[in-house]
Amino acid sequence: MQEKLRTVVAASMVGNALVAALKILGGVLSGSLALLADGSDSVLNVASASVTYWALREASRGPDEEHPYGHARAEVYGSVVILLLMGITFSFVAFEALDKVSHGVHERVDPAGLVFAAASMA
């Protein structure tokens, strides 16, 4: 069961990495903060899946001399790391949005951004 979970998580990392690259490229080319934020969320998904992969691998290890009850706490540590990553990502998006609002920058809809958004949904 653990091996199947790790396979699914690995596939999730690859898929999210491709989607993240597409969204970020679209955000940079079109100047869309929404696409950049969505791309950041996809990067977070890749990082979270990486941490999950590590935590699943570590947690499946049996007891040893240093860990007589096993390594199950690795999942808890992984959850804390994912929480920190989410906080960092949210802070980046919030800072960018507040910076644009405070400087009176109006978000424009660029057709290139729409193409990238549609492609990432597909």
C-alpha positions as CSV (number, residue, x, y, z in Angstrom):
1,M,0.0,0.0,0.0
2,Q,2.8,2.4,0.9
3,E,4.4,1.8,-2.6
4,K,1.1,2.7,-4.3
5,L,0.8,5.9,-2.3
6,R,4.4,6.9,-3.1
7,T,3.7,6.2,-6.8
8,V,0.6,8.4,-6.8
9,V,2.4,11.2,-4.9
10,A,5.3,11.0,-7.5
11,A,2.9,11.3,-10.4
12,S,1.2,14.3,-8.6
13,M,4.6,16.0,-8.3
14,V,5.3,15.7,-12.0
15,G,1.8,16.8,-13.1
16,N,1.8,19.8,-10.8
17,A,5.3,20.8,-11.9
18,L,4.2,20.9,-15.5
19,V,1.0,22.9,-14.6
20,A,3.0,25.3,-12.4
21,A,5.5,26.0,-15.2
22,L,2.7,26.7,-17.6
23,K,0.8,29.1,-15.2
24,I,4.0,31.0,-14.1
25,L,5.1,31.4,-17.7
26,G,1.6,32.7,-18.6
27,G,1.6,35.0,-15.6
28,V,5.0,36.5,-16.5
29,L,4.2,36.9,-20.2
30,S,0.7,38.4,-19.6
31,G,1.5,40.3,-16.3
32,S,-1.4,38.5,-14.6
33,L,-1.0,38.3,-10.8
34,A,-3.9,35.8,-10.7
35,L,-1.9,33.4,-12.9
36,L,1.3,34.0,-10.9
37,A,-0.7,33.3,-7.7
38,D,-2.2,30.1,-9.2
39,G,1.3,29.1,-10.4
40,S,2.6,29.6,-6.9
41,D,-0.2,27.4,-5.5
42,S,0.9,24.7,-8.0
43,V,4.5,25.1,-6.9
44,L,3.3,24.7,-3.3
45,N,1.5,21.5,-4.4
46,V,4.8,20.1,-5.8
47,A,6.6,21.0,-2.6
48,S,3.9,19.5,-0.5
49,A,3.9,16.3,-2.5
50,S,7.7,16.1,-2.1
51,V,7.4,16.5,1.6
52,T,4.6,13.9,1.7
53,Y,6.7,11.5,-0.3
54,W,9.5,11.8,2.2
55,A,7.2,11.5,5.2
56,L,5.6,8.4,3.8
57,R,8.9,6.8,3.1
58,E,10.3,7.7,6.6
59,A,7.1,6.7,8.4
60,S,7.1,3.3,6.9
61,R,10.5,2.4,8.4
62,G,10.3,0.1,11.3
63,P,11.7,0.5,14.8
64,D,15.4,0.8,15.3
65,E,17.8,1.6,18.2
66,E,17.2,5.3,18.1
67,H,13.4,5.0,17.4
68,P,12.1,2.1,19.4
69,Y,8.5,2.9,18.4
70,G,9.2,3.4,14.7
71,H,9.2,6.6,12.6
72,A,5.5,7.4,12.4
73,R,6.2,11.0,13.7
74,A,7.7,11.8,10.3
75,E,4.2,12.4,9.0
76,V,3.6,15.0,11.7
77,Y,6.9,16.7,10.9
78,G,6.0,16.7,7.2
79,S,2.6,18.3,8.0
80,V,4.4,21.1,9.9
81,V,6.7,21.7,6.9
82,I,3.7,21.8,4.6
83,L,2.0,24.3,6.8
84,L,5.1,26.6,6.8
85,L,5.2,26.3,3.0
86,M,1.6,27.4,2.8
87,G,2.3,30.4,5.0
88,I,5.2,31.5,2.9
89,T,3.2,31.1,-0.3
90,F,0.3,33.0,1.1
91,S,2.6,35.8,2.3
92,F,4.1,36.1,-1.2
93,V,0.7,36.4,-2.9
94,A,-0.7,38.8,-0.3
95,F,2.4,41.0,-0.5
96,E,2.2,41.2,-4.3
97,A,-1.6,41.9,-4.2
98,L,-1.3,44.6,-1.5
99,D,1.6,46.2,-3.4
100,K,-0.4,46.5,-6.6
101,V,-3.5,47.8,-4.7
102,S,-1.4,50.4,-2.8
103,H,0.2,51.7,-5.9
104,G,-3.1,51.8,-7.9
105,V,-2.1,49.2,-10.4
106,H,-5.1,47.9,-12.2
107,E,-5.1,44.3,-13.3
108,R,-5.5,44.0,-17.1
109,V,-6.8,41.0,-18.8
110,D,-4.3,40.0,-21.5
111,P,-5.5,37.4,-24.1
112,A,-2.2,35.5,-23.6
113,G,-3.1,35.0,-19.9
114,L,-6.5,33.6,-20.9
115,V,-4.8,31.1,-23.2
116,F,-2.4,30.0,-20.5
117,A,-5.3,29.7,-17.9
118,A,-7.4,27.6,-20.3
119,A,-4.4,25.4,-21.1
120,S,-3.6,24.8,-17.4
121,M,-7.2,23.8,-16.8
122,A,-7.0,21.3,-19.7
